[in-house]
Amino acid sequence: MPVGLFRSDGGWVQVDYGTGTTIPVTRSKYEANGYKPDFDKLPSEAEYQAAEKKNEDDAPEVLKARSAPPT
């Protein structure tokens, strides 16, 4: 089932469909489709981006090297 990643200031939600694709949808569509977590429990885009950066910064060096683009 699709999962909400974060909400934007404009009332949009970035939704992960589990296919490697994320698509923004309106809050009304998000709630009508019953996606989780509840809209009010979603982090803001800034909070989501900060958490993603922290996860990258906390990754072991081996994983960082694997994800680095080739030189």
mmCIF file of the N, C-alpha and C atoms, coordinates in Angstrom:
data_MODEL
# 
_entry.id   MODEL 
# 
loop_
_atom_site.group_PDB 
_atom_site.id 
_atom_site.type_symbol 
_atom_site.label_atom_id 
_atom_site.label_alt_id 
_atom_site.label_comp_id 
_atom_site.label_asym_id 
_atom_site.label_entity_id 
_atom_site.label_seq_id 
_atom_site.pdbx_PDB_ins_code 
_atom_site.Cartn_x 
_atom_site.Cartn_y 
_atom_site.Cartn_z 
_atom_site.occupancy 
_atom_site.B_iso_or_equiv 
_atom_site.pdbx_formal_charge 
_atom_site.auth_seq_id 
_atom_site.auth_comp_id 
_atom_site.auth_asym_id 
_atom_site.auth_atom_id 
_atom_site.pdbx_PDB_model_num 
ATOM 1   N N  . MET A 1 1  ? 0.844  -1.177 0.000   1.00 0.00 ? 1  MET A N  1 
ATOM 2   C CA . MET A 1 1  ? 0.000  0.000  0.000   1.00 0.00 ? 1  MET A CA 1 
ATOM 3   C C  . MET A 1 1  ? 0.891  1.242  0.000   1.00 0.00 ? 1  MET A C  1 
ATOM 4   N N  . PRO A 1 2  ? 0.487  2.273  -0.717  1.00 0.00 ? 2  PRO A N  1 
ATOM 5   C CA . PRO A 1 2  ? 1.249  3.516  -0.721  1.00 0.00 ? 2  PRO A CA 1 
ATOM 6   C C  . PRO A 1 2  ? 1.379  4.107  0.681   1.00 0.00 ? 2  PRO A C  1 
ATOM 7   N N  . VAL A 1 3  ? 2.494  4.810  0.892   1.00 0.00 ? 3  VAL A N  1 
ATOM 8   C CA . VAL A 1 3  ? 2.798  5.375  2.204   1.00 0.00 ? 3  VAL A CA 1 
ATOM 9   C C  . VAL A 1 3  ? 3.193  6.843  2.032   1.00 0.00 ? 3  VAL A C  1 
ATOM 10  N N  . GLY A 1 4  ? 2.651  7.706  2.898   1.00 0.00 ? 4  GLY A N  1 
ATOM 11  C CA . GLY A 1 4  ? 3.027  9.114  2.889   1.00 0.00 ? 4  GLY A CA 1 
ATOM 12  C C  . GLY A 1 4  ? 4.408  9.301  3.486   1.00 0.00 ? 4  GLY A C  1 
ATOM 13  N N  . LEU A 1 5  ? 5.213  10.127 2.841   1.00 0.00 ? 5  LEU A N  1 
ATOM 14  C CA . LEU A 1 5  ? 6.561  10.396 3.329   1.00 0.00 ? 5  LEU A CA 1 
ATOM 15  C C  . LEU A 1 5  ? 6.620  11.697 4.122   1.00 0.00 ? 5  LEU A C  1 
ATOM 16  N N  . PHE A 1 6  ? 6.057  12.767 3.550   1.00 0.00 ? 6  PHE A N  1 
ATOM 17  C CA . PHE A 1 6  ? 6.052  14.055 4.223   1.00 0.00 ? 6  PHE A CA 1 
ATOM 18  C C  . PHE A 1 6  ? 4.965  14.928 3.629   1.00 0.00 ? 6  PHE A C  1 
ATOM 19  N N  . ARG A 1 7  ? 4.639  16.007 4.355   1.00 0.00 ? 7  ARG A N  1 
ATOM 20  C CA . ARG A 1 7  ? 3.634  16.967 3.893   1.00 0.00 ? 7  ARG A CA 1 
ATOM 21  C C  . ARG A 1 7  ? 4.328  18.280 3.572   1.00 0.00 ? 7  ARG A C  1 
ATOM 22  N N  . SER A 1 8  ? 3.767  18.984 2.610   1.00 0.00 ? 8  SER A N  1 
ATOM 23  C CA . SER A 1 8  ? 4.316  20.287 2.244   1.00 0.00 ? 8  SER A CA 1 
ATOM 24  C C  . SER A 1 8  ? 3.454  21.388 2.828   1.00 0.00 ? 8  SER A C  1 
ATOM 25  N N  . ASP A 1 9  ? 3.984  22.606 2.822   1.00 0.00 ? 9  ASP A N  1 
ATOM 26  C CA . ASP A 1 9  ? 3.233  23.745 3.334   1.00 0.00 ? 9  ASP A CA 1 
ATOM 27  C C  . ASP A 1 9  ? 1.971  23.999 2.520   1.00 0.00 ? 9  ASP A C  1 
ATOM 28  N N  . GLY A 1 10 ? 1.964  23.606 1.273   1.00 0.00 ? 10 GLY A N  1 
ATOM 29  C CA . GLY A 1 10 ? 0.826  23.846 0.397   1.00 0.00 ? 10 GLY A CA 1 
ATOM 30  C C  . GLY A 1 10 ? -0.282 22.817 0.512   1.00 0.00 ? 10 GLY A C  1 
ATOM 31  N N  . GLY A 1 11 ? -0.175 21.876 1.449   1.00 0.00 ? 11 GLY A N  1 
ATOM 32  C CA . GLY A 1 11 ? -1.214 20.874 1.626   1.00 0.00 ? 11 GLY A CA 1 
ATOM 33  C C  . GLY A 1 11 ? -1.047 19.638 0.767   1.00 0.00 ? 11 GLY A C  1 
ATOM 34  N N  . TRP A 1 12 ? 0.122  19.460 0.188   1.00 0.00 ? 12 TRP A N  1 
ATOM 35  C CA . TRP A 1 12 ? 0.410  18.269 -0.608  1.00 0.00 ? 12 TRP A CA 1 
ATOM 36  C C  . TRP A 1 12 ? 1.135  17.241 0.248   1.00 0.00 ? 12 TRP A C  1 
ATOM 37  N N  . VAL A 1 13 ? 1.029  15.983 -0.158  1.00 0.00 ? 13 VAL A N  1 
ATOM 38  C CA . VAL A 1 13 ? 1.735  14.893 0.517   1.00 0.00 ? 13 VAL A CA 1 
ATOM 39  C C  . VAL A 1 13 ? 2.550  14.143 -0.528  1.00 0.00 ? 13 VAL A C  1 
ATOM 40  N N  . GLN A 1 14 ? 3.821  13.904 -0.235  1.00 0.00 ? 14 GLN A N  1 
ATOM 41  C CA . GLN A 1 14 ? 4.656  13.093 -1.114  1.00 0.00 ? 14 GLN A CA 1 
ATOM 42  C C  . GLN A 1 14 ? 4.407  11.636 -0.746  1.00 0.00 ? 14 GLN A C  1 
ATOM 43  N N  . VAL A 1 15 ? 3.947  10.839 -1.707  1.00 0.00 ? 15 VAL A N  1 
ATOM 44  C CA . VAL A 1 15 ? 3.543  9.459  -1.454  1.00 0.00 ? 15 VAL A CA 1 
ATOM 45  C C  . VAL A 1 15 ? 4.488  8.506  -2.168  1.00 0.00 ? 15 VAL A C  1 
ATOM 46  N N  . ASP A 1 16 ? 4.953  7.500  -1.431  1.00 0.00 ? 16 ASP A N  1 
ATOM 47  C CA . ASP A 1 16 ? 5.807  6.439  -1.978  1.00 0.00 ? 16 ASP A CA 1 
ATOM 48  C C  . ASP A 1 16 ? 4.901  5.274  -2.345  1.00 0.00 ? 16 ASP A C  1 
ATOM 49  N N  . TYR A 1 17 ? 4.905  4.910  -3.629  1.00 0.00 ? 17 TYR A N  1 
ATOM 50  C CA . TYR A 1 17 ? 4.049  3.829  -4.112  1.00 0.00 ? 17 TYR A CA 1 
ATOM 51  C C  . TYR A 1 17 ? 4.752  2.477  -4.115  1.00 0.00 ? 17 TYR A C  1 
ATOM 52  N N  . GLY A 1 18 ? 5.960  2.428  -3.575  1.00 0.00 ? 18 GLY A N  1 
ATOM 53  C CA . GLY A 1 18 ? 6.669  1.155  -3.462  1.00 0.00 ? 18 GLY A CA 1 
ATOM 54  C C  . GLY A 1 18 ? 7.254  0.654  -4.762  1.00 0.00 ? 18 GLY A C  1 
ATOM 55  N N  . THR A 1 19 ? 7.287  1.502  -5.769  1.00 0.00 ? 19 THR A N  1 
ATOM 56  C CA . THR A 1 19 ? 7.814  1.109  -7.074  1.00 0.00 ? 19 THR A CA 1 
ATOM 57  C C  . THR A 1 19 ? 9.061  1.900  -7.439  1.00 0.00 ? 19 THR A C  1 
ATOM 58  N N  . GLY A 1 20 ? 9.596  2.631  -6.458  1.00 0.00 ? 20 GLY A N  1 
ATOM 59  C CA . GLY A 1 20 ? 10.717 3.504  -6.726  1.00 0.00 ? 20 GLY A CA 1 
ATOM 60  C C  . GLY A 1 20 ? 10.262 4.881  -7.182  1.00 0.00 ? 20 GLY A C  1 
ATOM 61  N N  . THR A 1 21 ? 8.958  5.088  -7.182  1.00 0.00 ? 21 THR A N  1 
ATOM 62  C CA . THR A 1 21 ? 8.389  6.360  -7.606  1.00 0.00 ? 21 THR A CA 1 
ATOM 63  C C  . THR A 1 21 ? 7.642  7.000  -6.456  1.00 0.00 ? 21 THR A C  1 
ATOM 64  N N  . THR A 1 22 ? 7.855  8.300  -6.268  1.00 0.00 ? 22 THR A N  1 
ATOM 65  C CA . THR A 1 22 ? 7.060  9.049  -5.310  1.00 0.00 ? 22 THR A CA 1 
ATOM 66  C C  . THR A 1 22 ? 6.326  10.130 -6.082  1.00 0.00 ? 22 THR A C  1 
ATOM 67  N N  . ILE A 1 23 ? 5.081  10.364 -5.688  1.00 0.00 ? 23 ILE A N  1 
ATOM 68  C CA . ILE A 1 23 ? 4.236  11.321 -6.393  1.00 0.00 ? 23 ILE A CA 1 
ATOM 69  C C  . ILE A 1 23 ? 3.531  12.198 -5.376  1.00 0.00 ? 23 ILE A C  1 
ATOM 70  N N  . PRO A 1 24 ? 3.492  13.503 -5.613  1.00 0.00 ? 24 PRO A N  1 
ATOM 71  C CA . PRO A 1 24 ? 2.741  14.369 -4.709  1.00 0.00 ? 24 PRO A CA 1 
ATOM 72  C C  . PRO A 1 24 ? 1.241  14.262 -4.992  1.00 0.00 ? 24 PRO A C  1 
ATOM 73  N N  . VAL A 1 25 ? 0.452  14.186 -3.930  1.00 0.00 ? 25 VAL A N  1 
ATOM 74  C CA . VAL A 1 25 ? -1.006 14.183 -4.047  1.00 0.00 ? 25 VAL A CA 1 
ATOM 75  C C  . VAL A 1 25 ? -1.565 15.205 -3.066  1.00 0.00 ? 25 VAL A C  1 
ATOM 76  N N  . THR A 1 26 ? -2.766 15.657 -3.339  1.00 0.00 ? 26 THR A N  1 
ATOM 77  C CA . THR A 1 26 ? -3.393 16.615 -2.440  1.00 0.00 ? 26 THR A CA 1 
ATOM 78  C C  . THR A 1 26 ? -3.770 15.926 -1.132  1.00 0.00 ? 26 THR A C  1 
ATOM 79  N N  . ARG A 1 27 ? -3.915 16.728 -0.104  1.00 0.00 ? 27 ARG A N  1 
ATOM 80  C CA . ARG A 1 27 ? -4.325 16.188 1.195   1.00 0.00 ? 27 ARG A CA 1 
ATOM 81  C C  . ARG A 1 27 ? -5.668 15.477 1.073   1.00 0.00 ? 27 ARG A C  1 
ATOM 82  N N  . SER A 1 28 ? -6.600 16.064 0.326   1.00 0.00 ? 28 SER A N  1 
ATOM 83  C CA . SER A 1 28 ? -7.926 15.455 0.206   1.00 0.00 ? 28 SER A CA 1 
ATOM 84  C C  . SER A 1 28 ? -7.847 14.082 -0.461  1.00 0.00 ? 28 SER A C  1 
ATOM 85  N N  . LYS A 1 29 ? -7.026 13.943 -1.495  1.00 0.00 ? 29 LYS A N  1 
ATOM 86  C CA . LYS A 1 29 ? -6.872 12.639 -2.156  1.00 0.00 ? 29 LYS A CA 1 
ATOM 87  C C  . LYS A 1 29 ? -6.176 11.646 -1.220  1.00 0.00 ? 29 LYS A C  1 
ATOM 88  N N  . TYR A 1 30 ? -5.160 12.129 -0.505  1.00 0.00 ? 30 TYR A N  1 
ATOM 89  C CA . TYR A 1 30 ? -4.422 11.289 0.446   1.00 0.00 ? 30 TYR A CA 1 
ATOM 90  C C  . TYR A 1 30 ? -5.378 10.702 1.483   1.00 0.00 ? 30 TYR A C  1 
ATOM 91  N N  . GLU A 1 31 ? -6.205 11.566 2.050   1.00 0.00 ? 31 GLU A N  1 
ATOM 92  C CA . GLU A 1 31 ? -7.144 11.115 3.080   1.00 0.00 ? 31 GLU A CA 1 
ATOM 93  C C  . GLU A 1 31 ? -8.262 10.257 2.484   1.00 0.00 ? 31 GLU A C  1 
ATOM 94  N N  . ALA A 1 32 ? -8.754 10.608 1.293   1.00 0.00 ? 32 ALA A N  1 
ATOM 95  C CA . ALA A 1 32 ? -9.816 9.826  0.648   1.00 0.00 ? 32 ALA A CA 1 
ATOM 96  C C  . ALA A 1 32 ? -9.348 8.410  0.319   1.00 0.00 ? 32 ALA A C  1 
ATOM 97  N N  . ASN A 1 33 ? -8.072 8.265  -0.025  1.00 0.00 ? 33 ASN A N  1 
ATOM 98  C CA . ASN A 1 33 ? -7.523 6.943  -0.352  1.00 0.00 ? 33 ASN A CA 1 
ATOM 99  C C  . ASN A 1 33 ? -7.127 6.142  0.882   1.00 0.00 ? 33 ASN A C  1 
ATOM 100 N N  . GLY A 1 34 ? -7.197 6.772  2.055   1.00 0.00 ? 34 GLY A N  1 
ATOM 101 C CA . GLY A 1 34 ? -6.896 6.063  3.292   1.00 0.00 ? 34 GLY A CA 1 
ATOM 102 C C  . GLY A 1 34 ? -5.430 5.755  3.492   1.00 0.00 ? 34 GLY A C  1 
ATOM 103 N N  . TYR A 1 35 ? -4.544 6.531  2.863   1.00 0.00 ? 35 TYR A N  1 
ATOM 104 C CA . TYR A 1 35 ? -3.117 6.293  3.020   1.00 0.00 ? 35 TYR A CA 1 
ATOM 105 C C  . TYR A 1 35 ? -2.692 6.570  4.455   1.00 0.00 ? 35 TYR A C  1 
ATOM 106 N N  . LYS A 1 36 ? -1.618 5.920  4.870   1.00 0.00 ? 36 LYS A N  1 
ATOM 107 C CA . LYS A 1 36 ? -1.067 6.071  6.213   1.00 0.00 ? 36 LYS A CA 1 
ATOM 108 C C  . LYS A 1 36 ? 0.359  6.563  6.119   1.00 0.00 ? 36 LYS A C  1 
ATOM 109 N N  . PRO A 1 37 ? 0.886  7.192  7.138   1.00 0.00 ? 37 PRO A N  1 
ATOM 110 C CA . PRO A 1 37 ? 0.221  7.576  8.380   1.00 0.00 ? 37 PRO A CA 1 
ATOM 111 C C  . PRO A 1 37 ? -0.762 8.727  8.154   1.00 0.00 ? 37 PRO A C  1 
ATOM 112 N N  . ASP A 1 38 ? -1.554 9.019  9.159   1.00 0.00 ? 38 ASP A N  1 
ATOM 113 C CA . ASP A 1 38 ? -2.493 10.118 9.077   1.00 0.00 ? 38 ASP A CA 1 
ATOM 114 C C  . ASP A 1 38 ? -1.753 11.401 8.710   1.00 0.00 ? 38 ASP A C  1 
ATOM 115 N N  . PHE A 1 39 ? -2.420 12.252 7.956   1.00 0.00 ? 39 PHE A N  1 
ATOM 116 C CA . PHE A 1 39 ? -1.804 13.489 7.484   1.00 0.00 ? 39 PHE A CA 1 
ATOM 117 C C  . PHE A 1 39 ? -1.159 14.281 8.617   1.00 0.00 ? 39 PHE A C  1 
ATOM 118 N N  . ASP A 1 40 ? -1.866 14.417 9.718   1.00 0.00 ? 40 ASP A N  1 
ATOM 119 C CA . ASP A 1 40 ? -1.351 15.223 10.830  1.00 0.00 ? 40 ASP A CA 1 
ATOM 120 C C  . ASP A 1 40 ? -0.136 14.600 11.522  1.00 0.00 ? 40 ASP A C  1 
ATOM 121 N N  . LYS A 1 41 ? 0.140  13.341 11.250  1.00 0.00 ? 41 LYS A N  1 
ATOM 122 C CA . LYS A 1 41 ? 1.303  12.674 11.849  1.00 0.00 ? 41 LYS A CA 1 
ATOM 123 C C  . LYS A 1 41 ? 2.517  12.690 10.924  1.00 0.00 ? 41 LYS A C  1 
ATOM 124 N N  . LEU A 1 42 ? 2.333  13.152 9.692   1.00 0.00 ? 42 LEU A N  1 
ATOM 125 C CA . LEU A 1 42 ? 3.446  13.210 8.747   1.00 0.00 ? 42 LEU A CA 1 
ATOM 126 C C  . LEU A 1 42 ? 4.413  14.322 9.132   1.00 0.00 ? 42 LEU A C  1 
ATOM 127 N N  . PRO A 1 43 ? 5.717  14.106 8.920   1.00 0.00 ? 43 PRO A N  1 
ATOM 128 C CA . PRO A 1 43 ? 6.671  15.197 9.153   1.00 0.00 ? 43 PRO A CA 1 
ATOM 129 C C  . PRO A 1 43 ? 6.542  16.227 8.033   1.00 0.00 ? 43 PRO A C  1 
ATOM 130 N N  . SER A 1 44 ? 6.995  17.424 8.313   1.00 0.00 ? 44 SER A N  1 
ATOM 131 C CA . SER A 1 44 ? 7.078  18.429 7.252   1.00 0.00 ? 44 SER A CA 1 
ATOM 132 C C  . SER A 1 44 ? 8.191  18.004 6.295   1.00 0.00 ? 44 SER A C  1 
ATOM 133 N N  . GLU A 1 45 ? 8.231  18.632 5.136   1.00 0.00 ? 45 GLU A N  1 
ATOM 134 C CA . GLU A 1 45 ? 9.293  18.308 4.180   1.00 0.00 ? 45 GLU A CA 1 
ATOM 135 C C  . GLU A 1 45 ? 10.664 18.593 4.770   1.00 0.00 ? 45 GLU A C  1 
ATOM 136 N N  . ALA A 1 46 ? 10.792 19.712 5.501   1.00 0.00 ? 46 ALA A N  1 
ATOM 137 C CA . ALA A 1 46 ? 12.077 20.067 6.116   1.00 0.00 ? 46 ALA A CA 1 
ATOM 138 C C  . ALA A 1 46 ? 12.495 19.027 7.158   1.00 0.00 ? 46 ALA A C  1 
ATOM 139 N N  . GLU A 1 47 ? 11.543 18.574 7.971   1.00 0.00 ? 47 GLU A N  1 
ATOM 140 C CA . GLU A 1 47 ? 11.857 17.548 8.977   1.00 0.00 ? 47 GLU A CA 1 
ATOM 141 C C  . GLU A 1 47 ? 12.270 16.244 8.306   1.00 0.00 ? 47 GLU A C  1 
ATOM 142 N N  . TYR A 1 48 ? 11.572 15.881 7.235   1.00 0.00 ? 48 TYR A N  1 
ATOM 143 C CA . TYR A 1 48 ? 11.885 14.651 6.500   1.00 0.00 ? 48 TYR A CA 1 
ATOM 144 C C  . TYR A 1 48 ? 13.290 14.731 5.902   1.00 0.00 ? 48 TYR A C  1 
ATOM 145 N N  . GLN A 1 49 ? 13.593 15.860 5.238   1.00 0.00 ? 49 GLN A N  1 
ATOM 146 C CA . GLN A 1 49 ? 14.909 16.018 4.622   1.00 0.00 ? 49 GLN A CA 1 
ATOM 147 C C  . GLN A 1 49 ? 16.017 15.991 5.668   1.00 0.00 ? 49 GLN A C  1 
ATOM 148 N N  . ALA A 1 50 ? 15.788 16.614 6.823   1.00 0.00 ? 50 ALA A N  1 
ATOM 149 C CA . ALA A 1 50 ? 16.785 16.615 7.897   1.00 0.00 ? 50 ALA A CA 1 
ATOM 150 C C  . ALA A 1 50 ? 17.030 15.190 8.405   1.00 0.00 ? 50 ALA A C  1 
ATOM 151 N N  . ALA A 1 51 ? 15.963 14.415 8.551   1.00 0.00 ? 51 ALA A N  1 
ATOM 152 C CA . ALA A 1 51 ? 16.103 13.028 9.016   1.00 0.00 ? 51 ALA A CA 1 
ATOM 153 C C  . ALA A 1 51 ? 16.839 12.181 7.981   1.00 0.00 ? 51 ALA A C  1 
ATOM 154 N N  . GLU A 1 52 ? 16.553 12.399 6.702   1.00 0.00 ? 52 GLU A N  1 
ATOM 155 C CA . GLU A 1 52 ? 17.248 11.664 5.642   1.00 0.00 ? 52 GLU A CA 1 
ATOM 156 C C  . GLU A 1 52 ? 18.739 11.990 5.652   1.00 0.00 ? 52 GLU A C  1 
ATOM 157 N N  . LYS A 1 53 ? 19.064 13.272 5.820   1.00 0.00 ? 53 LYS A N  1 
ATOM 158 C CA . LYS A 1 53 ? 20.477 13.670 5.865   1.00 0.00 ? 53 LYS A CA 1 
ATOM 159 C C  . LYS A 1 53 ? 21.169 13.061 7.066   1.00 0.00 ? 53 LYS A C  1 
ATOM 160 N N  . LYS A 1 54 ? 20.486 13.046 8.209   1.00 0.00 ? 54 LYS A N  1 
ATOM 161 C CA . LYS A 1 54 ? 21.067 12.449 9.410   1.00 0.00 ? 54 LYS A CA 1 
ATOM 162 C C  . LYS A 1 54 ? 21.327 10.966 9.181   1.00 0.00 ? 54 LYS A C  1 
ATOM 163 N N  . ASN A 1 55 ? 20.388 10.272 8.543   1.00 0.00 ? 55 ASN A N  1 
ATOM 164 C CA . ASN A 1 55 ? 20.572 8.854  8.258   1.00 0.00 ? 55 ASN A CA 1 
ATOM 165 C C  . ASN A 1 55 ? 21.781 8.637  7.358   1.00 0.00 ? 55 ASN A C  1 
ATOM 166 N N  . GLU A 1 56 ? 21.952 9.499  6.365   1.00 0.00 ? 56 GLU A N  1 
ATOM 167 C CA . GLU A 1 56 ? 23.119 9.388  5.491   1.00 0.00 ? 56 GLU A CA 1 
ATOM 168 C C  . GLU A 1 56 ? 24.407 9.650  6.266   1.00 0.00 ? 56 GLU A C  1 
ATOM 169 N N  . ASP A 1 57 ? 24.375 10.662 7.127   1.00 0.00 ? 57 ASP A N  1 
ATOM 170 C CA . ASP A 1 57 ? 25.562 11.004 7.917   1.00 0.00 ? 57 ASP A CA 1 
ATOM 171 C C  . ASP A 1 57 ? 25.915 9.905  8.908   1.00 0.00 ? 57 ASP A C  1 
ATOM 172 N N  . ASP A 1 58 ? 24.912 9.183  9.394   1.00 0.00 ? 58 ASP A N  1 
ATOM 173 C CA . ASP A 1 58 ? 25.132 8.125  10.376  1.00 0.00 ? 58 ASP A CA 1 
ATOM 174 C C  . ASP A 1 58 ? 25.480 6.781  9.739   1.00 0.00 ? 58 ASP A C  1 
ATOM 175 N N  . ALA A 1 59 ? 25.382 6.679  8.411   1.00 0.00 ? 59 ALA A N  1 
ATOM 176 C CA . ALA A 1 59 ? 25.654 5.413  7.732   1.00 0.00 ? 59 ALA A CA 1 
ATOM 177 C C  . ALA A 1 59 ? 27.130 5.056  7.890   1.00 0.00 ? 59 ALA A C  1 
ATOM 178 N N  . PRO A 1 60 ? 27.417 3.760  8.036   1.00 0.00 ? 60 PRO A N  1 
ATOM 179 C CA . PRO A 1 60 ? 28.822 3.339  8.118   1.00 0.00 ? 60 PRO A CA 1 
ATOM 180 C C  . PRO A 1 60 ? 29.575 3.742  6.852   1.00 0.00 ? 60 PRO A C  1 
ATOM 181 N N  . GLU A 1 61 ? 30.866 3.957  6.990   1.00 0.00 ? 61 GLU A N  1 
ATOM 182 C CA . GLU A 1 61 ? 31.705 4.398  5.869   1.00 0.00 ? 61 GLU A CA 1 
ATOM 183 C C  . GLU A 1 61 ? 31.615 3.443  4.682   1.00 0.00 ? 61 GLU A C  1 
ATOM 184 N N  . VAL A 1 62 ? 31.490 2.141  4.923   1.00 0.00 ? 62 VAL A N  1 
ATOM 185 C CA . VAL A 1 62 ? 31.414 1.166  3.830   1.00 0.00 ? 62 VAL A CA 1 
ATOM 186 C C  . VAL A 1 62 ? 30.186 1.443  2.980   1.00 0.00 ? 62 VAL A C  1 
ATOM 187 N N  . LEU A 1 63 ? 29.042 1.719  3.614   1.00 0.00 ? 63 LEU A N  1 
ATOM 188 C CA . LEU A 1 63 ? 27.837 2.006  2.862   1.00 0.00 ? 63 LEU A CA 1 
ATOM 189 C C  . LEU A 1 63 ? 27.947 3.316  2.118   1.00 0.00 ? 63 LEU A C  1 
ATOM 190 N N  . LYS A 1 64 ? 28.592 4.298  2.712   1.00 0.00 ? 64 LYS A N  1 
ATOM 191 C CA . LYS A 1 64 ? 28.772 5.581  2.041   1.00 0.00 ? 64 LYS A CA 1 
ATOM 192 C C  . LYS A 1 64 ? 29.614 5.391  0.775   1.00 0.00 ? 64 LYS A C  1 
ATOM 193 N N  . ALA A 1 65 ? 30.658 4.573  0.859   1.00 0.00 ? 65 ALA A N  1 
ATOM 194 C CA . ALA A 1 65 ? 31.523 4.330  -0.293  1.00 0.00 ? 65 ALA A CA 1 
ATOM 195 C C  . ALA A 1 65 ? 30.759 3.631  -1.401  1.00 0.00 ? 65 ALA A C  1 
ATOM 196 N N  . ARG A 1 66 ? 29.878 2.706  -1.050  1.00 0.00 ? 66 ARG A N  1 
ATOM 197 C CA . ARG A 1 66 ? 29.096 1.987  -2.055  1.00 0.00 ? 66 ARG A CA 1 
ATOM 198 C C  . ARG A 1 66 ? 28.123 2.899  -2.778  1.00 0.00 ? 66 ARG A C  1 
ATOM 199 N N  . SER A 1 67 ? 27.587 3.880  -2.066  1.00 0.00 ? 67 SER A N  1 
ATOM 200 C CA . SER A 1 67 ? 26.587 4.749  -2.671  1.00 0.00 ? 67 SER A CA 1 
ATOM 201 C C  . SER A 1 67 ? 27.200 5.958  -3.364  1.00 0.00 ? 67 SER A C  1 
ATOM 202 N N  . ALA A 1 68 ? 28.494 6.127  -3.238  1.00 0.00 ? 68 ALA A N  1 
ATOM 203 C CA . ALA A 1 68 ? 29.157 7.269  -3.885  1.00 0.00 ? 68 ALA A CA 1 
ATOM 204 C C  . ALA A 1 68 ? 29.208 7.041  -5.391  1.00 0.00 ? 68 ALA A C  1 
ATOM 205 N N  . PRO A 1 69 ? 29.002 8.095  -6.183  1.00 0.00 ? 69 PRO A N  1 
ATOM 206 C CA . PRO A 1 69 ? 29.086 7.941  -7.619  1.00 0.00 ? 69 PRO A CA 1 
ATOM 207 C C  . PRO A 1 69 ? 30.508 7.614  -8.049  1.00 0.00 ? 69 PRO A C  1 
ATOM 208 N N  . PRO A 1 70 ? 30.651 6.871  -9.128  1.00 0.00 ? 70 PRO A N  1 
ATOM 209 C CA . PRO A 1 70 ? 31.997 6.524  -9.599  1.00 0.00 ? 70 PRO A CA 1 
ATOM 210 C C  . PRO A 1 70 ? 32.753 7.781  -10.027 1.00 0.00 ? 70 PRO A C  1 
ATOM 211 N N  . THR A 1 71 ? 34.055 7.722  -9.852  1.00 0.00 ? 71 THR A N  1 
ATOM 212 C CA . THR A 1 71 ? 34.888 8.878  -10.235 1.00 0.00 ? 71 THR A CA 1 
ATOM 213 C C  . THR A 1 71 ? 35.609 8.613  -11.519 1.00 0.00 ? 71 THR A C  1 
# 
